[in-house]
């Protein structure tokens, strides 16, 4: 008669594929959700864009203040700006003006 051969289940191959699959899932999750993942990168790029916009706005303000400082310096005196600053800061006015409150 025929001798039935017994087939051993491939536990080694099954364990290898289970470990490989779990490592693949772990590294995929880390690449998307981790500290250096895609979502964190998108968040950092958004933050960087907002900070660049704030920096550009501050550069405009600095340029404006440098212009005003130059216009009130000893080398170049803008009398209209000096008059405006005297009115705004010191509350001065000319003798021929009428103040309406």
C-alpha positions, 0 to 999 in steps of 0.5 A: 500500500501507499505510505501517506507522507505527512507534510509539516506546516511551514511555521518558519515561513509563516513566522518570517512573513508575519514579522516582515508584514508587521515591520512593513506596517510599522515603517509605513505608519512611521513614514506617514504619522511619525515625528519626521513623517509626511504629516509633520512635514506638511505642518512644518511647511505651513508654519514656515510659509506663515513665518515667511509672510510675517517676516515680509510684513516686518521687512516692510515696517522696517523699511518704512521706519528706516525711511522715516528715520532718514527723513528726520536725520540731520543730513536730510530734513523733511519739514513736512514730516517734522511738522506732522510729527510735531502735531501728532506727538507734541500736539502742536498747532499753528497760530492761524489754525482752528481746532474742531473737536 
